[in-house]
Amino acid sequence: MHYKIKTPFATIYLILVILISSHGLVDAKGLVFKSAIFRINNEAYLLEIAKTQSQRQLGLMFRPDLGLRNGMLFIYQNSARHRIWMKNTKIMLTVLWIDEVGQVLDIQHLKPCRQNPCESYGVNQPSKYIIELNHQAHNVNVGDKILGLDKF
């Protein structure tokens, strides 16, 4: 089957999709974020992977929007009481704290920080992963398990 691309925009869009899929997403600050698809309660999410300190520090700062099934997975070397803040984050987020076996420990709905200093958020249990998602309702609850996190 052959498809004819009718507009230059469609051609550019197709090229961008191919480049992003093969090389990862490049943030405005020049950091490259690889991405992967994760299934959370039978819903597919495309998550950017933040493994390095620089990537985790930047996170989703300065993003004007975030797709309904997009987000970022923060991976830490060790389980600890990891905290985040919403400084320079322009969008509301649903944030999941996850332990080393992929179990959701807590879910918080956070608003952008518009004053200085910005509050930090965390949980009273050690987490190894944090997932930030669009602020819309998601089919995920405390105690749910997210598979495949240990592959990264």
N, C-alpha and C positions, 0 to 999 in steps of 0.2 A: 504494500500500500504506500502511495506517495502523497505527501501533503505539500501544498503550495503555500508558502508564506507570502501574504499579500501586502504587508506594510514593513517599512524599515524598522519601526518600533518593535514589531514581533520578532524580527531577526535579531535585533540587539538584545531583547529579552531572552531569547533562546540561547544566545551565546553567553550571557551572564549566568543563566541557570547552569549551564554546562561547566563554566569556570568555577562557580561557587561550589558545585557538587564535587569537583575533583580537587580543588586546592584549599578550600576553607573560606570563611568569611573574613574580610579585612575591615577592621574598625577604622574610624576616622583618625585615630591616634597611630595607625600603622601596625597595630597588633593583629596577628592572624589567629582566628578562632576556627578550629576544625569543628565540624558539626556531625551529628549522628541522629538517627531516628530511634526514639524510645517509645515503648508502649506503656501507657499508664492506664490501667483498667480498660483495656481494649481500645483506647484512643491513641492514635499516633501523634507524637510531638517531635518536631525538629528542634533539637537543643544544640546550641553552641557550647563547646567544651572549654572551660576555664581551669587549666591545671597549674599554670605558673603563678607566682605571686603577682606579677604585673597584670596578667589577664584577670585574676580574681579582684585585684584592686580597681581596675577599670570597670569590670562587669558590664552592666547595661546603662552606665552613665551616658548622658547626652542623647540617648535614642528618643526620637520624637514619637515613635509608636512601636508596637509589637504585635505580630499576628496572633490570632486566637490560639493556635497550636504551636507557637514558637516560644522559646525561652533560652535560659542558660543553665548549664550544669556546672557547679563549682565543685571541684574535686580537691580534697585535702590529703596530704601525706598520711596523717594520723587522725584518729578520732579525738575530738576535744570539744569544748564548748565554743564553737566558732560563731562569730557575730558578724552582722552586716549592717550597713547604714544605707540611707537613701540620698546621700549627698549627690548633687548634680544629676539625679534621676528624674526624668521629666514625666514619667508615667507611673500609674498605680500598678502594684505587683501583687501576685499571690506567691508566697514563699513557703517552700517545703523544706524542713530539716529532716535528714534521713540518716539512719545509722549504718554501720559497716555491712550489714546483711541486706540493706535495701528497704528496711521498714520505715515508713513515715512516722516521725516522732511528734511533729507539730506542724501546723499550717497557720500562717499569719497573713493578713491582708494589709499591705503597707502603702502609705501615701508618700508622694515626693516630699523631700525636705526643702522647705522654702526659707528657712532661717538658719542662722549659724550660732552655735554649733548644732550639728545634726545628731539626733538620738541614734543609738545603735540598738540592734535587736538580736536576740538569740533565744536559746532554750536552756533549761537546767539539766540537760542530759548531753552526753558526748555525741556529736554527729560527725560523719565522715564526708557527707555530701549535702549540698544545698541546691535546690532547683528554684529558679525564679521564672514565673510564668506571667502571661497576660493576666490582668486583674479580673477577667470574666470568670463565671462559675465553671469549675472543673469537677469531673467525676473522680475525686480523690478524697480520701479520709484518713485521719490518723489511724495507724495500724496497717494500712494497705502496704503491699510490697511492690517495689519497682525493680524489675529484673534487668540485668545487663550492665549495671553500673560498674561492676568490678572489672569489666573489659577495658576500662580506660585508666 
